[in-house]
C-alpha cells in the first residue's frame, strides 16, 4: 500500500483549537458498517447507542505535564525537553527518552536547568531525529516537580500563541479524560475526552458495563507515516496493562455474545495486541508495537468510538481497517462538507 492512499484534504479552519463548550456537546458521526449508513448526532446521544448488551472499555491513562522549558547552564540558551518514555529510575535520578529542541544545541553532558530542583543531562543521541536518552537529576518527588514546572503537551496543531495561567489550567483539565487515573502518557486518548461522569453514570444505570485498561500513549502513535510503502513503517512501542477484573469482564462478555466497545484506537490496540500475544484476553503488563491497517482481522473489538485523525496517520489506517477504507473516506468527506471539527479537541465518530 502507498501512503498517498490515506491522504485527504482538510481545510485548516476545521482543526479544532479548543474543545466544545461542554465535553458532551461535541458532534458525533455514527457509522453503521452493516448498511453503510451515516447519521449526524451529538456525543450526548451515545446513551441511545449503547445498552446492556455492550461492554464499554476505556483507557484510564493520565497525561503527564511532559513539556519542559529550560536553559543551558553554560550559555543560557533556551531549550525545550519533551519527555517520552521512562527508561530507568535510580531514586534521585532517572533515565528518560526525550525530544530536545533545538537538538543541535546540546551534546552529551550538556546541563539543561529546568528549575532549582530539576536538571536534564543528555547521555546519548538515539536513532530518531531529535530524540535523546537523558538523565533527569532532581531533588524530591519527580512527579510532584513535573506537575509544578511542566506543561501539558498539546499537539503541535493546537496553537497557543498566548499562554496565560488561566489557559494553561484550562488545558490541564480539558486535555484529560474525567476518568484519567494512571499517569504516564504524553498525549491524551482523545476519544475519551467527550465523556462526562454523568454520561458514564447514565450508561451504567441502563445496564452498560464498563471496564478499564491502561495504555501509555506515546508520540509515535500520532506521527504521520513517512515512508512511501506503508508496510515498511515501524510503530513505536507503548506499554499497556490489563487488570484481572477487565480480563474477566471481557471474556464473560464474549462468551455471552455481547459487544466489546473500544473507546479510542489506544484501547483497540491494547485489546488486539493482548489477543495476538495470548490468543485470549488475560491480565497482563506488556507492550504494543501493533500496526493495524487494512485488511486486519479484529478479534476482540466489535464497536469503536474514535476522533477524526490526521492524514497519512496510523490511526486513520486503523479505522480504515475497522470500517472499510472506502466507507471511512466517504465519511471523512462528509465530515469536511458538514464542517466537523478535527483531531484531538474535535468531534468524534462512533462505528457500529
N, C-alpha and C positions, 0 to 999 in steps of 0.2 A: 504494500500500500504506500502511496505517495502522500506526504504531509499536506499537499495542496488540496487533497480530497476533504480535509477537515478545516478548511478556511471558510470564512464568511465575512461579509461587510457589516460593520457596526458603526453607526453614527456616534461620534464621541459624546454627544449630549445625552446618550442613553446609558452611559456608565455612571452608576449611582455614586454620588459623592457623600450622601447622607442616607441613613436608613429611613424607612417610613416613620411617620409621626408616632405611631404605636406599632409594636412588633407584629401584631396580628392583622394589621391593616395592609400589609404587603399584598400585591396581586398574586394569584396562583393560577397558572395554566394547568389544566387537567388533561392528561393524555391517556386515552384508552387503547391499549395495544391490540385488543381483540377486534374492534371495529374501526380502528384508526380515526376515531373522533377526537375533537379538541373542544374543550369548554373553557370559559374565562370566568374565574371566581376570585375570591379573596381568601387569604390564608385562614381567617376565622371559620371558613366553610369546611375546613378539614374534618370537623366533627361529624359532618354528613357523609364522609367517605370512609370512615373507619368505624369498626364495631367490635363485638365480642368474638368475631372470627379472625381478628387481627392481633398480632404481637408487634408492638412498636419498639424498635431497637435504636437507642440514642448513644452518641459518642459524648461521654461526660468529661472530655479533656478540657483543661483550662489554659488560656493563653498567657504565656509569660510576658512580662514587660521587657522584651528581649532586645530592644534597640537602645544602645548606649552611646553617649557622646562624650568624648574625652579629648585630651591634648597630649602630644608627645612631650615628655618631660624635658628633653634637651632643647627643643626649638619652640614649643608652644603651638605647633601646627595642629589644626583641628582634625580629629579622626573619628569616624563612626565605626562602631563594632556591633555586629548583629549576631547574637547567639543562635546557633543552630541545634547542636546536639551535645549533651554532656558525655564526656568520654571517660573521665576518672575523677574520683573525689578523694582528696587527701586530708580532709579535716579543715585546715586553714587555707587550702588552695585546691583548685580543681582544674582539670584539663577539659577544654571545650573545643568543638569545631565551630568556627565562626566565619562570617564575611567581614572583611575590613575594607573601608572606603576612605581615601584612595589607597589601594593596596600597595602601589609603588612607593608610597612614602614611608613604609615600615620595612624592617628586616628582622631577622632572628635576634632576639634580645632587646628590641626596642621597648621602652617602658611607656605605656599609654595610661595616663592617670584619668580615671573616671570620676572619682571622688576621693575624699580623705581616707576612706576605708576600703577602696576597691581600685586595683590597677590590673591591667592586662598586659601580658608579655608574650609576644609571638614566639612559638617554638620551631615550627617548620611550615612551609607552604605546602598546600595539598594540591591534588591534581586539577580540581575545578578552579577556574579563574576567580581570583579574589578570595578563595577560601584558605583559611589557616587553621592549624592546631595551635591553641594558645593556652597559657596558664592564667587563671584568674586568681589573684592573690588578694585576700580580703581579711578584714578584722570584724568578726561577729557572725551573724547568720546570713548566708549568701542570699537566700530568697528574700529576707527582710530588706537587705541592701538594695536588691534589684527593684523591689516594689517602691523604694524611696527615690532611687535615681534613674530607673529605667523608664522607657516609653513603650506603649502598646505598639507593636509592629504592624501598622496598617499597610496593606498592599500599595505598591507604587502608583497604581492608577487612582487611588484616593488621595487627592491633593489637599494639603493643609498649609496654605501659604502663611496664615496667621495662627500660631499655636498658643492660644490663651489657656490659662489653667482651667477655665470653665469647659473649653472644648476638649482638652486632654481628659478631664474627668468624664465627660460625656462619652468619649470613645472607650474609656476603660470599662464603662458599664455596657454600652451597646455592642461592643465587639467581643462580648462573652455571651454564651447561652445562659439561660436562667438556671440551668441545672449543672453548670460547669463545676467540677469538683477536683479532678486530679491534674495538678499543674505540670506542664511540660511541652505545650505546643507553641510554635512560633507563628501560627496562623489559625484563625477560628474555623471550626467545622460549620461553615456558613449556613447550611440548610437548617441547622438547629436554631439559628438566630430568630426565627419567626415565632417560636413557641413562647407562650407565657405560662406562668404557674396555673392560671385559671383554666386555660385550654387543656393543660395536662390533667387537671382535676376533672374537667368535664369528660374527657376521654376515658379516664378511669371509672367514672360514675356510670358510663354507658357500657362498660364491660370490656373496653380495650385494655389489654395487659401491656405493661411497659417493662423493658429491660435495658441494661446499660453495658456498653463496652468502653474501653479507652484506647484510642489510637492517638499518639502524639504527632500532630500534623507538622510536617517539615516543608521547607520552601520548594523542594523538588516536586511535590505534588502539583504545584501551580505553575511551574515554569513551562514555557512553550517547548515543544519538541523541535530541536534544532537540525536534526539530520533529515535528509530528503526521504530516505526509506524508513518508514515508521518502525519496522521490525528491528532496526538497529538501535533504537532508543533504549537506554538503561534507566530504570527507576531508582531513585534514592531510597535507602532503607528507612523504614519508620517502625518504631516499636509499638506493640499493642498488647493489651491484656483482656482476657475474657474471664470474669469471675464464675464460680461454680453455679451460683443462682441463675445467671444468664444462660449458661450452657444447658442447665436443666429446663429452663423455660422454653428455649428454642427447640430442643429435642422433643419435649412434650407437645409443643405446638405443631411441629412437623408430623408427629405420629397421629395427631388428631385432625390433620388436613387443614390446619389454619394457615393464614398468610403471615410471612415474615416481612415486615415493613421496615426497610432500612432508611434511616434519616441521614442522608448525605453519602457522598462517594467514599468517605473515610470508613463509614460503617460497612458499606458494601465490601470494600477491600479487606477489612478485618474478617468478616464472616466467610468470604470466599477463600481467603488465604488459609484460615484455620481448617476449612473443609479440605482444601487441596493438600495440606500437610498431614492431617489426621484421618481424613475420609469420614469425619463426623465433627460435630461441634463439641469441644471439651474445654474445661477450664485450663487456661494456659497463659504463659507470658512468652511472646515470641516477637519476630519482626517480619515485616512485609516488604517485598520488592515486586509484588504482583502488578503486572501491566495488563490491564483489561482493554481489549479492543475487539471489533467485530472479526470473526463470529464467535466470541467466547460463549460457552455454555454455563449459565448460572446454576449453582447447586443449592443455594440457600435462599437467596433474595427473591421475593415474589412481587413486591411493590417498592417504589422508591420515591422519596422526596429529595429534591435537589435544586440548587440555584442554576442560573444561566451562566455558562462557562466561557472562558476565553477561547478565541480561535486557535486552532493548532495545539490545543492542550490535551493532556492525557485524560482529563476529566470529561471533555467533550467526546473523546473516543469511548470512554466507559459508558456514558449514557447512550451513545450510538449503538453500542453492543447490546444494551438492555432493551431499547425500544425499537431498534432498527435505524440505520443511518438516514435513509430517505425520510422516514417519519420525523426524526429529530430535526433534520434540516428544514423540513416543511414547517414544523412548529417554531423554530428559531426565526424563520422569515415572517411568520405570523406575529411573533413577539415583537420584532422590529417594526412591522407595519402598525401594530397596536401600541407602540411606544412603551413596552415593558421596560423596567429598569434592570440593568445587567450587573453581574458579578457580585462581590461579597456583600455589599449593602443593598443589593437589588431584590427583585421579586423571585418567585420560586415556581417550580414545576412539580406536579405530582403525577407519577407514572403508574397507572393501574396495571 
